[in-house]
Each structure stands twice: as structure tokens, then as C-alpha cells.
Amino acid sequence: MHDYQRPPILHRYATRPELEDALRGQFRLVPSGFFLTVSFSTVWDKRLFDVLGPADSCLVIHNTELFGERLHRAVQRTLPDWAGIDGPVEYGVRSRLGAAFTKGAAQAQEKEWQFAWRSMSPSAVLRPVTVNIGSIEGFAELRDRESHLA
């Protein structure tokens, strides 16, 4: 499912209500190009609350392997005719994973790890999809801008 070793910790910067839903296992995949995606950052950086915001909280995922496998399985159940991959976003150069994993050099501070799915059907309609992977409270936590222990 992936070509890369997932980073040891993933961060998602967003509003507390969205991240409380995520802690319960709900993730929203959004259209980007020909893909449905959900992105995380591999770093803790207080600036990202504003860059990726408006955000007042950060979801910190400690077991990224378990998280990634559960996310891929949930999407496979919801969208059986879609293929998924996850990997690092490349900035300022074309990613070997393609356009969905390529962004401009100006966005490099985001240090994203992205999960992306593409339909195997050419007639598929891209629309946001919410999947539920079950509670991740056993290996994830919510932190605000000031409570993160770097």
C-alpha cells in the first residue's frame, strides 16, 4: 500500500470539533486533482496552526502504522473500486508518486504526509467522503498550541 516508511508521529492541525471527531475515528477525504486525500504534517510547528488553519488544536497520532492500515481498510470498505497510497509530499520538485504528492516550494514548511485514493473507474465522481476507522484514542491525543511538549 505504501512505498515509504511512515513517520513515527503524524500531526493534523484543525479546529477542536473536527479533531474530536477524528479522535473518534472520523476522517474526511477531500477531492484534490483526480484523488481523494487527507493530509497530515510530520512536524510539530506552532506556525502551522495559522498556515493550515484556522486551527486551535492538533491531533497527534503516535502509532502511524496502525493508523495508516486502519485508514486504508476503512476507505477500501467504503470505496471498494479505489486504490490507495500514502507517502511524503515533495516540494518544488515532482514527486515520483505523481502530481497529488507534489506542491510548490513555498509550502515546504508544511512537511506533509498524505493519504490519497484514486478511482479505478473513469466515470467516478469526486466528492468529499467521510470514513470511520474506529476510535484512535488509544494511540492519539489532542493538544492545543501551548500544550505540546516539543
N, C-alpha and C positions, 0 to 999 in steps of 0.2 A: 504493500500500500504506500510505502514511502521510501525514498532513496536516501534519506538523511537521518542521522541520529537526532531525535528530538532534544531540544534543550532541557536542562533539568527543571527549570521553572518557567511557566508562562504567566503573563500579566495581561489582563483585559481592563482597560480604563473606560468607565461609563458612569451612568447615574446609578445610585444605590438601588432603586426599584428594579432596574434591568439586571443588575448583578445579583440581587436576591433571587430573582427568577433563575439566573444561571446557576447559582449555588444549589437550587432545587433540581437542576438538570435541563433547563430550557435554554436552547440556543437558536438564534435567528440567523438563517443563511440569507444573504442578500445578493442580488444579481450584480455581477461585475464582468463586463465583457460577455463571453459565452459561458460563464461559470456562475455557480452559487458559491459564495465564500463566507468565511468567518475568520477574522484575523486577531492575533494576539501580539504582544510585544515580548521580546526575550529579555527585556531590561526593566528595572525599576528606575524611573526618571520622573521627578516631580513636574518637569516641563510638559510631560505627555498628558497630564490632566487637562491642560489647556489645548495642546496640539490636537489631541484625539477627542477632545470634549465638545461640548461642556461635560466634564466628568467630575464627580465628587468622591468616587470610590474606585478601588482597584480590586479585581478578583485575582488572587494569587493561587495558581494551580501547582501543587508540589509533585504530583505523580503524573507527569505528562504522557508517559507511555500508556498507562491505564486510561487516562482521559482520552487520548487520541483514538485508541481502539474502540472505546465505547461510543465516541462521536461517529466514527466511520460506520460502526454497526447500526447505530440509530438511523443514520442517513440511508444506508442500504435498505433497511426495513421500510422507510418512508418513500424513498425514490429508488426502486429496485433496478431501473434501467439507467442509472447514473454511475459513473466511475469517479472515484475519489483519490486524491493525493494530498499530501501536505509536505511543506518544506519552507525554507527561508526565502524571503523576498530579496531580490537583488536590486541595488540602487545605482542608477546611472549606467548600467550595462545590461544587456539582455540576459535574462536567466535561462539556463538550459531547460528549465521546467516550462518556459514559454511566457507569453505576454501577461498572463494572470499573476505571475510571480516577478514582474518587472515594474519598477517605479522610478521616478526621476530622482536624481542625486539630492535634490532639495529635501526629500522626505527621509533621508538616511537615518536621522535620529530616532525614527520610529522602531527600527530594528525588528521588523515583523516576522512572525512565523504564521503562515497562512494555511488554512484548510480549504480545499476547493474541489468542487464536483462539476462534472460536465455530462450532459445528457448524451446517451448513445443514439437518441432519436433526433434526426434533423428538424423535426416539426415541434419539438418541445418548446413550451412557453416558459420563459424565465420570470418567476415571481418569487417574492420572499417566502421562505418556508421555515416554520418553527419545528424543531425536533426536540424530543425529550430523551435524555440519556440516563435519567435517574439521578438521585441526589449525589453530589460530589463533595458534600460536607466533610467526609472522612479524609479527604486529601486536598482540600482547598479552603480558602478563607477570604473574607472581605477586609480590606484595610482602607482607611481614608488617607488623604495626602500627608498627614502629620504622623500617622501611627506606624508607618513602615519602618522596620529596623533594617537598614541597608546592609 
